[in-house]
């Protein structure tokens, strides 16, 4: 099935983007952690200095999902910086609704992102994957991704707002 | 010891480049550094910079024997959490060995936290090597938690030939 198109997200897509973010978070067993709102997505993605960029996958009306949606996949990314090698593309979220998998939509999204990375002279594309998510890990490793946590010993750390407030007050 | 923390300027790129190499050497990966002082100047000081920097500076009388007054730095940039919105990623945090233990690292991190909160960020993320015990201890004492250990997230990378092939759709 090549009956889908990939395009840059527009302001009208924020409702679908948030829906898909929540579906992906549910899959990662983290649904209650999503506190982002449509208003924030709109301000942060479509102002003068966007914090993120988004690509969406859309199917025609006659191919809509069982619950009536035509925007059925997305990827959210932004540019980061490695002082050793320069610009990088960071893939924050990447998701295709279950009923639309297996038709090459995910592969095509990844292709578009990689083209963007190469065109903007990024040396690398980075992302995180949960270690129990075997299907995704296999998908990425087949495409040449390496696991930096395993291979180089990198561990991702986080400080949440409460502790940030304490640190900033010191 | 007296020191000041401030946003980096174009003129600081030479010292930042020097300290990037020092940090890479500490992490045993000096051969991986390809970025030049010129690229740092270009990428950090344009209208929409790819990163922001802060430096720690000591007064003349405390300069190193090679004459350096800029003795620490942090590099960070804004990212986005699809769960929580605006976030900050601290890419590098470094203080020259002879200036450690004086609160400079804490002050640099505090400045990063302040700037992040002011910009509406609710989270600060960064990566640490699992053998780097002094850094791990320092971060845990500041209230950080290990996302890789606690939630099982692994950092992945796709680069070079693999990235090119992905772009061409050859899987």
Interface residues (C-beta under 8 A of the other chain):
Chain A: X21 X24 X25 X30 X33 X34 X35 X36 X40 X44 X49 X51 X52 X76 X78 X79 X80 X81 X82 X83 X84 X85 X86 X87 X90 X92 X93 X107 X108 X110 X111 X114 X115 X117 X118 X123 X124 X125 X126 X127 X128 X129 X130 X131 X132 X140 X142 X143 X144 X145 X146 X147 X148 X149 X150 X152 X153 X154 X155 X156 X157 X158 X159 X160 X161 X162 X163 X164 X165 X166 X167 X168 X169 X170
Chain B: X16 X20 X24 X29 X32 X33 X34 X35 X39 X40 X43 X48 X50 X51 X75 X77 X78 X79 X80 X81 X82 X83 X84 X85 X86 X89 X91 X92 X106 X109 X110 X113 X114 X116 X117 X121 X122 X123 X124 X125 X126 X127 X128 X129 X130 X131 X139 X142 X143 X144 X145 X146 X147 X148 X149 X151 X152 X153 X154 X155 X156 X157 X158 X159 X160 X161 X162 X163 X164 X165 X166 X167 X168 X169 X171
